[in-house]
Amino acid sequence: MSQWIGTWTAAPMNIWAPDAPLSGFYGQTVREIARISIGGESIVIRLTNEYGKTPIHLDLVNLAYAAERGGIEFLTNLPIFFGGSRSVTIAPGSSVLSDPIDMKTRAFSRLAVSYYSQGFIPVETHHFEAQQTAYISVPGDFTGSGEMIVQQTTTSHYLLSGIFVRTAEGARSVVCFGDSITDGYGSSIDADRRWPDILAERLASIEGLEGLSILNQGIGGNRLLNSGRGSRALSRFERDVLSYPAASHVIILIGINDILWPNTVLAPQSEAVGPGEMIAAYRQLLAKARLHGLKTILCTLLPFEGTNPEFPKGGYHTAAKERIRLAVNDFIRSCVDTHAILDFDAITCDPSRPARLRPDFDCGDHIHPNDAGYRAMAEAIDPTFLQ
């Protein structure tokens, strides 16, 4: 017996004007790269137009093993069908699933999804900070080409939002739900050094856990209580966690942007929230997970002193904001509604200055870890809890 399970995800998000994303692609081929967590006997991909206002028509979509610098392993290149058709239209506010693709994949395979439209593909939905290069061609159909003439690269995902594999019955997935720190901002581009990536690699070497899928549902700039860069966590939890087949655990690390964004150039003071409101939101996330039978790990918020202190409208880090972070972390450490606690704050803080990241874990902006910091976070997760 076998089952379908998610093996890779990129949570869809709206266009946020300050990111200045690309407006779209006209008559070009876009090639997106994704490293899956577990392999399987066949594949289904999901393409999304969730925040779009107009239909997106694709003439051709192909799947292959990825090669270097935007190339593919040509002999693995396969056409993708949707309801038996090579073309597909993605309606506004929706997504499409491909027909099953007969391709056997190994754990940690790097796959390339290439899509082409003779017309215009507007960028109204994307995943901005992917830490993964996407390749955009000169005008033309390169979906079947081993190499394509690249006009531009970005580090965002666009239409591709999910990859599912058919694998052995009993397989499970762990959803990592959070903001840019789960998304892996500050980690090395194209190196798969986000903490969920490293967790997946750890589990692959542990007997009984080698078939556990890790899904990264982080969105940079995401918040618990206010939408802006992605829908608020309270709204997207059903889509990005509860809708996934065979999910057994969710690791929740989110909330720092609720504290630091207000009264800066990123958000008005009117969007400021206190610890009580944040705690109520955590309890709602935990209640939703519990209702669906998921075990939860709730994580403390990392330190962020020194982050962009010179903003003209106010600082990211202030004494008042630090008090909120400490109050929220006190709640998390004593929370009885979750199955486990993960104290990322204690792991990543500078012992001599606890409001700051350890210098050797700091990517340079004083809020996001570097590769070493993300590795320390992943290695702090007790794998026995995931059994």
Order of alpha helices (4+ residues) and beta strands (2+ residues): beta-beta-beta-beta-beta-beta-beta-beta-beta-beta-beta-beta-beta-beta-beta-beta-beta-alpha-alpha-beta-alpha-beta-alpha-alpha-beta-alpha-beta-alpha-beta-beta-alpha
